[in-house]
Amino acid sequence: METKEVLRSRRSVKVYDPNRKVTDEQLTELFELTTLAPSAWNFQHYKFIVVRDPDQKKKLRKAAMGQEKVEQASATIVVCGDLAAYRRARRVAEEFADKGFYGPDGDSKVEEQARMMRDTYVNDPQKARDEALRSSSLAAMSLMVAAKDMGLATCPMIGFSPEAVREAVDLPEELFPAMLISLGYEGDFNLDRCARLPLSEVVDIDRYGESFQPQS
Ligand SMILES: Cc1cc2nc3c(=O)[nH]c(=O)nc-3n(C[C@H](O)[C@H](O)[C@H](O)COP(=O)(O)O)c2cc1C
């Protein structure tokens, strides 16, 4: 499918066919595409937990305000932000140097760059959380777009208790649930998409308050 068509036709699908399963081959392609999403310093501040065991789905549904699609879809993915992604700083700095991002004498900068990246997050927990939420959310959107292109349906969800989700899937301290995404084959879902705000309301040019005038 053409990218524009994927974006136009993607929906937050609320009803799934419970009999059609997503295979590991499909998951492999899906996550290969998803992890191509950009992330700050390529730290990949995320972890995806694919919940498909019926008992696990039941627990997750309970944690997600009872939303039926959590159990009905082939899987529900817990998209987690990683607050300790800075542990990858050294590896990232080494690869940046290898690939020439630090210029010709890149090797000499690895130590300093790795420390700088690590300290940025260790010294600023709010930044670590913001970054994890941003990078995991960008990956989540890539996942939904890739899924659509593969003929699969998704729905992002924030209707859940973070503590209950943590408990349901045994999340360690450094991970937090950023969102859930149901994944499967569309069932009998026929609600029209809700309207979007006019571009003049959501796009300004140069500074706040100077509305963009869309051209037809
Ligand atoms: C961050 C986020 C959280 C959402 N949470 C839920 C949710 O808990 N349950 C649900 O059914 N839909 C949820 N939605 C889906 C929105 O309702 C949906 O994206 C919006 O109405 C636009 O519909 P569309 O994606 O089909 O165009 C969520 C969407 C986003 C982006």
The ligand as a Gaussian input file, in Angstrom:
#p B3LYP/6-31G(d) Opt

LIG

0 1
 C       -2.686000       7.956000      23.327000
 C       -3.973000       7.357000      22.864000
 C       -4.763000       6.681000      23.763000
 C       -5.951000       6.061000      23.365000
 N       -6.635000       5.303000      24.256000
 C       -7.696000       4.585000      23.822000
 C       -8.316000       3.647000      24.678000
 O       -7.936000       3.447000      25.840000
 N       -9.370000       2.920000      24.194000
 C       -9.798000       3.079000      22.905000
 O      -10.735000       2.368000      22.509000
 N       -9.217000       3.959000      22.059000
 C       -8.173000       4.689000      22.481000
 N       -7.534000       5.562000      21.617000
 C       -7.985000       5.682000      20.237000
 C       -8.605000       7.042000      19.932000
 O       -9.880000       7.114000      20.481000
 C       -8.612000       7.234000      18.413000
 O       -7.285000       7.223000      17.938000
 C       -9.277000       8.519000      17.970000
 O      -10.600000       8.523000      18.333000
 C       -9.161000       8.706000      16.468000
 O       -9.672000       7.590000      15.778000
 P       -8.885000       6.901000      14.577000
 O       -7.535000       6.503000      15.129000
 O       -9.715000       5.714000      14.186000
 O       -8.767000       7.883000      13.472000
 C       -6.370000       6.189000      22.010000
 C       -5.577000       6.908000      21.120000
 C       -4.398000       7.474000      21.526000
 C       -3.536000       8.186000      20.547000

